[in-house]
Every structure is written in structure tokens, then in C-alpha cells.
Amino acid sequence: MLLTWGSACFDPVEQCGAPSCAAAADAGTDAGIDAGRDAGIDAGRDAGTDAGRDAGTDAGHDAGTDAGCVAGACCVPAPSGLISRWDGEGTADDSTGLNPGTLSMGATFAAGKRGQAFAFTGMAMMTATSTNMPTGSADRTIELWARMDTDPAFQCLFAGYGQFGTLNAAYELGCVGRTLFFSNWGDQVWGPTLFLSAWHHVAVTNQGSTVRLYLDGNEVASGAQVLATPAGTPFFVGRVGAMTGYDIRLTGLADEIAVYSRALSASELRDIYRAGSFGKCR
């Protein structure tokens, strides 16, 4: 900020000829500097914050977060409507709701995006109940951090529930090859290619029949689907159980898995992504 002052007392000796004029000039200068500095700091902070949020890359955000935050101060508050949450911190418990998980077929824990994560070997899975989870075409969100470590033989599951194998009755967030997708077991919404051995934030929302797919904080695809998710079905992470003729498995990690009773907004999902390893506040 460029600060200017009047010139009436520019030279206190020649212009005014008295020490009082010099004192007034100093006082005015100090007051102007203080006011200008405060205004500049406030404006710069606001502009810098907005610019950093809008333009920062994941690496840049993480670097700034690591340098400027301590003790979880930069976690993002969990959005409203949270039904269930599995953090993977050495347990499959649901830390928010009524759907404790069970690990099977060799599922374990490993270093995750935040703390520990669920680790899957291709055969392993986590299974939970789906109490209070949306059914039919009710609005909802599933979001999590996922990392694929090897290419799936055909298809992988990040998370989902419903009646797999029945038309329109599944709610499945996963991949075909390395391509992100969502399916109701009938139609698909296709996303971009995922990188192996890299953490990605993946999410799906629906408002009625409108499905939106998100990758790393950005909406990447949308489409209309008939959703008829039944009640009382298991919630799966890493692999679909009791399937015949399909190989839906994840070799990799899943962390900070969450289900909501509404469609989160693009800005809410972007904030979760940008929180990075600080995650959602606990």
C-alpha cells in the first residue's frame, strides 16, 4: 500500500520555522503509518487467504498447512448429516454412528492419509451394517481417501452398499481398471484415470436421480440414474462379499470413510480434500 501525506510541514525548519510543526509532522506520520499498515495487513490477509484457497495445489496446500498449523488446528469440521465414519485408527468401529465394522480375509491396518488406514490385499474386506443409511433414491454422500497399489484384475470397490447383482439396487463407488466410476448396478458414471500408489479423495453424491462424482475436490462427472437402494444390506469396503462371477477387489488402502444423509456441496468436498492429512476434526 502506498501511503501519502500532506506537505504543509514537509520541512519543519524552512516551512514552519518551529519545533511544534516538526512534532506534528512526526505524529501525523506515525499515525498514518500505523493506520496504513493495519489496513494493508487486513486487506493482504483477506486477499491472500482467498487466493491461496482458490489457486493452491494439493502440494502447495499441504506445504502451507505443515508450516502454519499444529496439533490438528487445520482439520475441517465434519459436515452436517454425518451418519457413519470409519477412521481406521487400529479399529473398524464406527466413530459416529451405529455401524461397527468387521475386518475379514486378511484386512489389517497400515500408515494412511491421516494416521492409520484400512489395508486390503485383494481378498480382504471390511463389512459393516447400514443402519440409518439412505435407501431408495434418498439424497446421500459417500466420501473417503483411497489408494490403489496394483491394477485390479477387472474392477475394484472403494465403498458401497445395497443389493449388488440386482438392477438399480447397488450404490457402488469404485474403479474399472484405473478409471473411477459409480454404478447402481445398471448404469455408470465415469470419472478420470487414477494413479497407482497415490492417495486420491473420491466421493459420490446424489440428489434424487442426479449422481455426481468427485475426485480430489473437483466434480468430474454427473449423470441421471434410477436408484432403488434397499434397506438392511451390508456396507462393504475393499471388496464385495457373496458375489458370484465378479471380481470386485481393492489391493490398496482406504481411510477416513464417511457416509452422509445428504448430498455434500462441491465446496464442502473441496474443503475435506484440502484439509489433507489433517482430515475431518474428531
Secondary structure, 3 states (H helix, E strand, C coil): CCCCCCCCCCCHHHHHCCHHHHHHHHHHHHHHHHHHHHHHHHHHHHHHHHHHHHHCCHHHHHHHHHHHCCCCCCCECCCCCEEEEECCCCCCCCCCCCCCEEEECCCEEEECCCCEEEEEECCCEEEECCCCCCCECCCEEEEEEEEECCCCCCEEEEEEEECCCCCCCEEEEEEECCEEEEECCCCEEEEEECCCCCCEEEEEEEECCEEEEEECCEEEEEEECCCCECCCCCEEECECCCCCCCCEECEEEEEEEEEECCCCCHHHHHHHHHHHHHCECC
